Amino acid sequence: MERTPRLVCFDLDNTLIDRDGAFRKWARWWAELNGLGESGVEWLVAHDNGGFRPRAELFGLARQRFGLAASVDELVAAYDVEHPRFAWVEQSVLHGLADLRAAGWRIAIVTNGGTVQQKLKLEYTRIAGVIDYACVSETVGVRKPDRRIFELAAAGAGATLGDGWMVGDHPAHDIAGGIAAGLRTIQIGNRHVPDAPTADHQFDDVVKAFPVILAG
């Protein structure tokens, strides 16, 4: 009997791509567009909370702070299509994902975020072309660390969770969620969350994770 392919789940923001770097680039462009100066850039970065502040809340604050005429809904909708244009991916990451697929692994992106923005990021960075499935929380109605989002990712990628991996930067979302789904885990970066579980491996760059997965 042919074995069901194994799965590698990757977080997107600050794992495969530098989300914070892309946000700063967007903030500089947007601040210039609206005449906010460098202080506006720093305000946006400071209030972004690494992307974890709800966008409606962020732009509600920005609207008050800078006296913007557009509504919060208009600002958020524009941001959802503007911000992805500033995302990029290193070629070594695309090569690493392609190597995993060539070795028989199925690859799923498992990301908490909005459908429009996350899908555009995957398209603009060309990550969409080297994965099997993208599981976006807004699209499927489940967020990490809920085990169900990983089950949906496995089904969408045509794989099984057994003997698979979860790779991400957030201990309470990616690592805890991966462990709950029975996956081995790799943390990217050194984000610390109190009482969150420890990953099986930790690296400063996702490229270092690829050989570990291939060896497993």
N, C-alpha and C positions, 0 to 999 in steps of 0.2 A: 504494500500500500504506500502511495506517495505521501510524504510528510507535508502537513500544512505549513506554509512558510511562517517563519518567526518575524516578530515585529520590533521595530525600533521607533519609539515615539520621541519627537523633538519638540520642545517649546520653540517659539519663534523669536519673540522680543528679548533682546539681551542674551540670547543663546546662539541662534544661527545668524542673527543680524544685530548690529549695534543700535538698538532702539533709542537709547538716550542720546547718542550722537546724532541720529536722524532728527530727533525732536529739536535739538539745539540748532541744527541747520534750518529746519522749518521756522523756528522761533526768530532767527535772525532775518530770514526772508520776510516773514509776516510783520515783524516789528518795523522793518524798513518800509514795507508797503503802507503801513498805517502811521508812519512818522513817529514811532515810539522811542527810537534811539536805543543805545546799548542798555540803558537801564530797563527798558521794556523787555529786552531779551532776558536779562537776568531775573526779572520779576516772573516771567513765564516759566523759566527753568526751575526757579525756587518753588513755585506753586504747583508745578506739574506732579510732584511727588512720584517721580519715576513712572508716570503713566497710570498710577493707581488712583489718583483723584478722578472721580467721574467727570467726563468732558463737559457735561451741562453745568456742573459746579464750577469748573475751571473757567469756562467762558462767561458764566454769570459774574464771577469775580472780576474777570478781565473787562467786561462791559462796564461795570461800575468804576473800576480803577482808571480806565482810559477814556470813558465817555463815548463808547462806540454806539453807532446808530443801529447797526444790524441787531436782530433779535438773537437770543441764545440758540434757538433752533437753527437759524440761518448760519450762525458761526460754527456750530458743531457739524452741520452738514457739509460746509465748505472745508473744514478741517479734515473730515474723513476722506476726502478725495485729494486734498493738498499734501497732507503729511506723508502718505506712502511714496510720493515722488522723490522724497529726500532719503529714502531707505536704499541701502546698498548691501551687497554680500561679497565676501572675499572669494576669489576663484578657488582657493584651496578648500573652502566649505562645499562648493558645488562639486568639486572633484571627489571629496570624501563621501558625499551622499551618493554619487554615481558609483563609487567603488562598493559601497554597501549593497546597493541594488544588484550589481554585477555578481556579488557573492551570494545572492539568493535571499537577502533580507528584504522585507517590505517596510516602507517608510511612511509614517504618518506624522503630520504636524498636529499637535494638540495644544491649542492656544485659547486663553481667555481673552475675549475681545469682540469687537463689532464685525459683522460680516463684511461690510463694504471695505473698511479699512484693511482688515487682515488679508482679504482676497487680493486687493490691489497690491499690497506689499509683496505677496507671493508672486504675482505676475511681474511687477517691475523688477524684482531681483532675480527673476528666472528660476527661483526655487520651485515654483509650480511644475516645471518641466522635469524635475529629478526626484519627485516624490510620488507615492501611490495614492495618498488621500490627505485632505486637509479637514480637520475636525475643529471648527470654530465654535466657541461656546454659545454665542448669540444665535448661530444657525441651528445648532442641535438642541438648545435649551438646557444644557447641563454645563457646569463649570468645574474645573479642577479645584479641589482635589477629589471630587466625587468619582468613585470607581467607574460609574456608568459612562463617563466621557471616554475612558480608555477602552471600554468594551465596544463602544460605537466606532472608535478609531480602528480597532482590530477588524471589526466586521467590514468597515468601509475599505480597508486595505487588503481584505482577503487573507487575513493572517490570524494567528492565535496569540494570546497574551503569554502563553507558556514559554519560559526561557527567554523572554524578551527584555527590552530595556526602555527606560525613560530618562531623557537627558534634558535638563533645564536649569535655570538660575535661581528659582525660588524654592527654598526648603519647604515651606508650608503648602505650596500649591503643587509644584512639580515632584519634589522628592516624596513628600507624604502621600500624594496621590498615586505616584508610581508604586510605592510600597504597598498601598492598599489594594492595588490592582495585581499584585504578585510579580511586579517587574523588578529587575535589578536597576540600580539608579546611578546616575552620574550628575553631580552638581557642577555647573559652570560659574566661575566667579566665587566670591566670598561673602555673598549676602547672608546675613545672620538673622534668624527669626527665633526668638525664645521658645523653647519646648518643642521645636521642630526636629524631626528625626535626622540622622546623619546618613548621607549617601554612601554607597559602596565605594565610589571614587569621587575625587574633586580635582578639577583642572581650571586653569585660568583662561583657557582657550578651547573652544569646542573641537578644533582640529585634533587636539590631543586625545579626544574621546574615540575617534574613529578606529585607531589600531586596537584599542582595548575591546571594542565591540567585535571587530573582525576576528580577534584571537579567541573570543568566547563562543 
